[in-house]
Amino acid sequence: MKKNLILNHEQIQQKTRRIAYQIVEDNYDEKEVVMIGIKPNGFVYAETLKKEIEAIGGIKITLLELTLNKTKPLENEIVVALGKLSLNNKTVLIVDDVANTGKTLYYALKPIMDFSPKKVQAAVLVDRQHKLFPVTADFVGLSLSTTLQEQIRVEFETKGKSNAYLV
């Protein structure tokens, strides 16, 4: 399988920092943003994004994880690890590594809609622009037109080096 590098580690860091500034600017009047990372890679990316936002300062970030079956979302329960936290009147930010058709973001909204959030936003590192669902990301690192046969794979390395590939 041939992999073409589309974002190296430094470019991912730069795009993440830019997204973090955009989130802070867009939510400057908020004391807290509840960030929900879609497992597995969306949660890893949310952790990185959280660190960048905290480095800028001014907003408390509460990070939660969301588990769903990305290919068949209704076959398993969609779970947000809320604990005792309520999302009522909170700003919620859903985070994933790659947006393709909007399906994952669409189904990620399902458990959030059990509450009455103040605002719901979405952030992705790469947006493929193949929308089949009426959900788009508010914050995007890279918009990339691809064929339907191609995939974007983001590899988050344990040693801190991350790369995004077109496969």
Protein Blocks (a to p, Z undefined) as FASTA:
>chain_A
ZZddfbdfklmmmmmmmmmmmmmmmmmmpcbdcdddddfklmmmmmmmmmmmmmngoiac
ddddddddfklmmlpccdddekjacfehiacddddfbdcklmmmmmmmmmmmmpccfbdc
dddfbdghiafbfcdcfbdfbdcdddfkbccdddddfkopacdddZZ
